[in-house]
C-alpha cells in the first residue's frame, strides 16, 4: 500500500470536514511546501503545521508512523482489521492533541506506541472476556519451499507461545524483538522503569523458551 493510500486508509480523508476560511487559506499556503521539504521536518514541527491547517503535514506524519503502529497492532492482535482500527484510532488521537502538543514531551513515535499499546491491551482484555484470544499473526517471508514450511511451523509455534504470555510481557517482546525499540523507549511506552522492562523481558523470554523447548529440535530453533 502506498503512503497516500495508507493516509486515506487511516482516516485522513475526513480530517478537515468543516474548514473555516482561515484554515483553508493555511492549507493553500502549505501546498507551496514541497513533499521533500515536509519529509525533512521534525514530528513536532509537522504537528504544529497540522494544527495550523496543513493537511500535507498530516499525510507526512501518517506515512512516517502509521506503518509501525499497524505492525505493532497486528502482532499483538493477530487480525488485520483490528490492527487497522487501532492504527486509525491512534492517529486520530494524535490529530486531536496536535494543538496542545509540547515539543519537549515524549517523541511522537513513543506517544503513538503508548496509545496503540493501550488500545491493543484493551482489545485483548475484551476478547478474553468474550471467551477467546486470537494469537498474533507473524508473517513468513522466508524464501524456498522447505524453508518456508519450517518457518511456517516456527511462526505458528511462536504465535501460540506469545499468545500465552501476559499482555505486558507480550507487548515488551513485540516492541523489543519485532519493532526493535530500545529498552528506555519501551519503558516510556509502558510507563515503567527500565529495570521493570528488563524484568518483563527476562520473564517473557524464560516463558517462551520453556514453551518452545519440547519442540525445539523439530522446529529447527537454535540457541543463537
Secondary structure as GFF3:
##gff-version 3
##sequence-region A 1 224
A	DSSP	alpha_helix	3	9	.	.	.	ID=ss1
A	DSSP	alpha_helix	21	30	.	.	.	ID=ss2
A	DSSP	alpha_helix	35	40	.	.	.	ID=ss3
A	DSSP	alpha_helix	43	51	.	.	.	ID=ss4
A	DSSP	alpha_helix	55	77	.	.	.	ID=ss5
A	DSSP	alpha_helix	80	97	.	.	.	ID=ss6
A	DSSP	three_ten_helix	98	100	.	.	.	ID=ss7
A	DSSP	alpha_helix	108	129	.	.	.	ID=ss8
A	DSSP	alpha_helix	145	163	.	.	.	ID=ss9
A	DSSP	alpha_helix	167	173	.	.	.	ID=ss10
A	DSSP	pi_helix	174	178	.	.	.	ID=ss11
A	DSSP	alpha_helix	183	190	.	.	.	ID=ss12
A	DSSP	alpha_helix	194	213	.	.	.	ID=ss13
A	DSSP	alpha_helix	216	219	.	.	.	ID=ss14
###
